[in-house]
């Protein structure tokens, strides 16, 4: 035993020495020992155990109080209602477990009413595309397709051709005049999908116009992003940018920057418009340049309380999805690797004990921040963090599998 100890001490010293000579950023470090499939398996098991405790399919998990272990619930009309069915669909996709498929169907069905009710906010995409969209993608259920097409038509009723965007918050017109928020970029995918799958072709034009106006007015010159853009609904004139959930009007709200990364990458994928790709690259690089060392952002990059400010794991998960998307869209191999490595490193950190819930509570991720200015959902698990975390892990797994297949094909040749 005494003969082995000096070797172990020396080996440990050498490892520490090597690590200390190379300061790695979260986007540059080599990811080792992180297996997306292993994490997915753990998440699937936990999701399956959680759903067994839920008895009402029209109540949806949203957040967990810091001193509690179980989810708090919202009803169908809440903007977060589609994320739990989406988590179940992703868990089914990752596992092929028929029980999870049945549960995903059960929690998806109550959201049908959103597709046929008058639109009162832009969140129809979050609510319906995350639930029925994933369900249709995985099952091909034609009834789901009909509901998705109706939901797209409903969302389109909020479009103002003079402004060129979809109104985000009809109920808050008195505060922000005609308002469009960066989050709304994420709902455009429903419109793009519908235009390709039997819906009116004008849905494509609406989505493209919305993305263009957002790019023109809500993305700042320094490549940070306003949360809210206000317009004159009669003339379409841009009035000014605001915040609603960020620290200040001119600050960089973390989740909003994540919505921009993902949203503009998706807009380029759907349209081929180079300006959308250029914007996705710029807002991504700005986000990455300002991250703390572990790659998980504070809730707002300009909160003066940093480093004593809460983090936002949900923003990291959204950004990881967007960067993985972007890595498949850019042509330059160095950029492909840059965005892939960054996303992988964020997911690796989210999968450590620093952020993974484990047996702490029913959620997958800890430490998200919802609406800090209103003292709401601060440093707690939030369902959309789990949703985009699962999506990002599945994306990463598929990309890794594709790379392995390509490598095998090259070796054979």
N, C-alpha and C positions, 0 to 999 in steps of 0.2 A: 504493500500500500504506500509506504514512504517513498518508494522509487517512482511511483506514478505521479505523486502530488507535484513535484517540481515541474514536470512536463505540462501538467494542467495549468499551473500558475503561469508558466511561460506562454502557453497558447492563449490564455485569457488576456495576458498583457499585450501580446502581439495584435490580437483582435481589437482591443481598446485603442492601441496606438494607431492602427490603420484607420479606425473610425475617426479618430481625432484629427487626422491629417487631411480629411476631406469633408468640408462643410457642405452638406447636401440641402438643396431646397426641396419643397414638396413636389415640384414638377420635374425635378432632375433625378431624384434618388431611384435606385434600383429596387424594385419591389420584390421582396424575397419572402417565401413562406406564406404568402397570401394566396389562397385558392378560392376563387369566387364560388365554385361548386360547393365547397365545404360550408361556406357562409350561407349560401342559398339553402342547403339542406337543413341547417340549423333554423333558418328563418321559416322554412316551410313547416317544420315540426312545431315551432312556437305558434305560428298562425293557425295551424290545425287545432292545437290545444285551446287557443283563445276562442276560436269560433264555436267550439263545443260549449262554451259558457254563455253564449249569446242566444236569447230566446225570441227576440223580436226582429224580423227581417226588415222592418221599416224604421229602425233606429240604428244609427251609424256611428261608429267610433270617431271621435275627433281629437281629444286630448286627455292627458292624465295629470291630475294634480301631483305636485311634488311629494306629498305625504301619502299618496294613494298607490295602489297597485293595478287597479282596473280602469278601463276606459270610461270617460264621460261621453254621452251620446247626443246626437243631433237628429233632426228629422229630415225628411226628403228635401225640403226647401232650402236647407243650409248649403252653402256653396261647396262644402267639403263632403257632401253625401256620396259622391262617386268614387272617392279614393279607397274606401274600405272594400267595395266590390272589386275595384281594380287590384288591390293587394291580393285578394283571393284568386283572381284570374292569373296573376303572375305566379302565385304559389302553385296553382294547377299547372301552368306552363312549365314551371321548373321541375315538377314532380310527376305529372301524369296521374295524380291521385284523383279518382273519380269522386270521392267524397268532397274534395275541395271544389271540384267542378260543380257539383250539386249545390254547394253552399254559395258559390259565386253566382250561379243562376238565381238562387233564392234572394240574395241581397241586391241583385241587379234589377229584378222585376219591378220593385216599387218605384223605380226612377222613371218608368215609362211616362208618367204624368207630366214630367218636366218637358218632354218633347211636344206636348199638345197644349200646354197652358200658355197664356200670354207671357212674353218675355219681360222679366222685370230686372234682369241684370245680365252681364256678359258671361257669367260663369257656366252657361249651358254646356260649353265644351268640356270644362272640368267635370261637370256632373254626369254627362251622358257619354262623352267619348272615352273617358277613363273606365267606365263601366261597360256599356253596350259596345263601345268600340273595340275593347279588348276581347269581349265575348264573341263578337262577330269574327274578329281576326282568328280566334282559336277554334271556333265551332262552325262558322259558315251559316249560322242560323238566319234564315231569310227574314224572319220576324224582327230580328235585331236590326237588320239592314233598313227596314221600313221605318223603324223608330229613329234610327240615326238620321235618315233623310229628312224626316219631319223635324227633328231637333235642329238641323242645319237651317231649315226654312224659318224656324222660330227665331233662332239667333240672328238671322239676316234682317229681321224686322227692326232691329236696333240700328241699322246702318243709315247714316245721313249722307246723301250724295254731295251735298254742299261742303260738308267737312271732309268727307272721304274716309271716315272711320266709323267703327261701331261704338255706340254710346255704352259706357261701362256701368255707370251708376245712375239710372234715371231718378232714383230717390234722393240723390245728393246734388241735383242740378243747382239748387239754391246756394250750395257751398262752392261748387267748382264750375258753374255754368255748364256748358257742354263738355263733359269730361271723358277722357280716354286714358286708361292706365296701362303700364307696361305689361302687367299680368295678362292682358287681353291678347297679346301675341300668341299665347298658348292655346287659345280657343280657335285660332284660324285653321288649325289642322282639321277640325271637323268640317269646315267649309271646303277646304281643298279636297278632302276625301269625298265629300258628297258630290262635288262637281265632276269627279272621275267615276262615280258609281251610280249614275242615274239621276242625280239632282240637276237643277238648272245650272247652266254654264255661268250665269251671272254670279254664282257663289264664288267662283274662282276670282272674278274681277273684284268683288267686294273684299275678299281676303287679301289680294295683292295690293289694292288701294290702301287698305288699313295698314299693312306692313310698310308701305312707302311713306305714308304720313307719319307713322310712328318713327321711322328712321329719320325723316326730315326734321321733326320737331322735338321728339322726346329723347333722342340720343344727343347728348351734349357734344360740344367740340372736343372736349378732352376724353371722350369715349366712355364717360360715366353716363348714367341714365336717370332721368326724372322718373318719379313714381307716377305722377299725374300730369297730363297735358290738358289745358283748358282752351276751348275754342269758342268762337262766336258761331252759334248754330245757324244764324241767318246768312252770314257771309263766308263762313269757313275759316276766318282769320284766326291764326294761332295767337292766343293772348299771353300765356306764360306757363311755365312749369312749376309744379308744386310737389309737396310730399303729403302723404296721409299716414303712412306707417314707418317712414324713415325718421332720422334724427332732425333733419332740417331740409328746407326746399332744395338747397344746392348740395346736400350730402349724397353719398353713394350708399343707398340701401342695398344690403347684400342680396336678399332674395330677388329684388327687382333686377339687379344686374344678371342674376342667374336666369330669370325669365327671358332677358334679352339675348343671352348667349344661345339658349335653346331655341327661342322663337325665331331669331333671324337665320340660324342654321337650317331650321325646318322650312322657312320661307324660301331659302335658296334651293333646297332639295325639291320643293314643289314647283318652283317657277323657273329655275335656271338663271335668274337675274343676278349678274355679277355683283351689283351693289349690295345685295343682301349678304352674299358671302363675305365681301370686304367688311361690311359692318359687323358680322358675326366674329370675324377675326379680330377687329379692333376692340370690340367690347370684351372679348375673351382675354386678349393680351392685357388689357387694362385691369381686369379682375385678377388675373394671375400675378401681375406685377405687385399688387397691393396686398396680397394675402399674408397672414402670419405664417410663421415657419412650418406649422403642422398642416397647413392647407385648408383648415376649417375657418371660415370667416367669422369675425364678430358680426353681430346683427346689422350694424351699420359701420362702414369703414371709417367714418368721420366722428364717431362718438368720442368726445373728449375723455371719457372715463376709461378708454382702452389703456392698459390691458385688463382692467377690472370691469369690463363690460361683458354681457352674455354673448355666447356664440350662437350660430344658427346652422345646425346640422342639415336642416331642410334646404338651405341655400347651397350647401356643398353637394347634396344629392342631386338637386336640379342642375347645377353647373356640370357635374360629372356626366349626366345624361347628354347635355348639350355639347360638351367637349368630345364625347365619344361619337356623337353624330357628326361633328365638325371634322374629326379625324378621318372619317370616311368620305368627306366631300372635297377636302383640299387635295390638290394634285401633287404638291411638293412632298417628297417622302420625309424630309426633315420636319415639316410642319405636321404631317400625319403622326409621326412618332412623338412630337412635342405634346400634342393635344391628347393623344392616347395615354402617354406616360403620366400627364397631369391628372387626368380623370382616374386612372388606376391608383395613383398615390392617394387621392382623396378618399376613394373607396377603401383602400387599405387602412387609412386612419379611422374612418368611420366604423371599421370592423374590429377595432381594438376595444379594450375595456374602457377607454376614455369616452366612447360614444355608444357602443353597443349595450343594449339594456341588460341582456342576460336574464337573470332571475329577479331583477329589480322590480319590473312591472310587465304588463302585457304588451307594451310597444316593442318595436325592433330597435329604435334609436332614441337616445336621450338628447337633451340640450338643443332644442329648437326654440326659436323666438317668433311669435306671431305678430302682435301689434304692441310694440313697446310703448309708444306714446300714450296709449290707453291702458297701460299696465295690464295687458291681456296676453295670456299664453307666453309667459317669459320663462325661458330656460326649462321647458317641459317637453315631453314627447308630443308630437303633433302628427296626425295621420298622413298628411301629404309628404312628410319626410320619409315615412316608411314606404309610401307608394313609389316615390322617385328613387329611393335606395334600391328597392327590388327591381325596378326597371333598369337602373344602371348596372346592377350585378348581372342581370340577364343579358344586357347588351355586351358587357365585358366578356362574359362566357362565350357568347356567339362569335365575337371577334377573335378571341383566342383560339376557338375551334377552327375558324376559317384560316387563321394564320398557320395552324398546324397542318391543315390539309394542303395549303399552298406549299409549305415546306416539304411535305411528303412527295407532292407532285414534282417539285423541282429535283429532289433527290432521285426519283425514278427516271427522270429524263437525263 
